[in-house]
Amino acid sequence: MPSADYPEHDINLIFDHLNDILSAGDSSENALDEMLFLNRLFAALPAEGVEYGMRFLHGHRDLPSSCDEIMPLYIRFVNLIEYCETIEKLRDIPSSPTTEQIMERVRMNSSLDELEKPFCKPLLGFKFNKDNTYDPVGKEEPEKDNSEDEKKGSGLHLMNSSAQVFVCDDILKTALFYEKKLGFEAVHLDDETMPHIRLSRDNIEIILAAKKKDETVKPLRISYGIPYDLYIYVSEPMLLQNELINSGVTIIRPLEDPGKDQGTNREFVIEDIDGRHICFSQREFI
């Protein structure tokens, strides 16, 4: 059983903690994949199902019969937490270990193999894929309809990604903000018909274009009365919000603490240097 103290209701804080432990290395190569897999399965549960999982973590075994079908998820969750606790303990190397300490480290090392066995194996009828998604298992692939393929196009994806275009008063000033505060990388493209700067981070790209001399630039939310100028889906909103707060980014609406009756999607809103409001939302996986 896990030995550390964990929040009673906020499972996102626990996954953030597990992510910190596993991202530091010294763990199985698919341990992070297991964490993402379990995180997405929990995100698909109703709030009540997540709450029962938290109760199971804290040693409560008097759960209702409605939890029987998803009990394997709770067990895998506790198994991953025990694995992360063991990894943390092994990182603490005593300078002058006693015989008992050496034997304990041998025991903990041996226990890792057993804890790693279920990592990324099918769970609740889903299997983990390396693209950080999960697919149903046990179902035969439907026979392909060539006529539908012709309608949708070939297997070659001709459209790869998209990019939001921001028109800026000072394109260099805006690019510097996104680089220093939001962690984007900037590529300056001055040899094209429309000189611009391409910003990229992870799977997100933004194009910054300079305004015309006499043009007045306003954020979309002001010009058209919409709530946000850009909406970005994120996998770990708590980690990202903490990063941006530490970078000095203005938070317009912070991430709410999850409660029993709150949905799985959580979001926060920032304001960029040009007054645009950008919403970062945790996508609900179903």
SULRACOR-V904853 format. One record per run of one state. SS is the DSSP state (H for helix, E for strand, - for the rest). FROM is the first residue (numbers start at 0). LEN is the number of residues. If there is no record, write none. Layout:
<<SS FROM LEN> <SS FROM LEN>>
//
This chain:
<<- 0 10> <H 10 13> <- 23 7> <H 30 13> <- 43 3> <H 46 11> <- 57 7> <H 64 27> <- 91 7> <H 98 18> <- 116 6> <E 122 1> <- 123 2> <E 125 3> <- 128 5> <E 133 3> <- 136 9> <H 145 7> <- 152 11> <E 163 5> <- 168 2> <H 170 10> <- 180 4> <E 184 5> <- 189 6> <E 195 6> <- 201 2> <E 203 7> <- 210 9> <H 219 5> <- 224 5> <E 229 5> <- 234 2> <H 236 10> <- 246 3> <E 249 4> <- 253 13> <E 266 5> <- 271 5> <E 276 6> <- 282 4>>
//
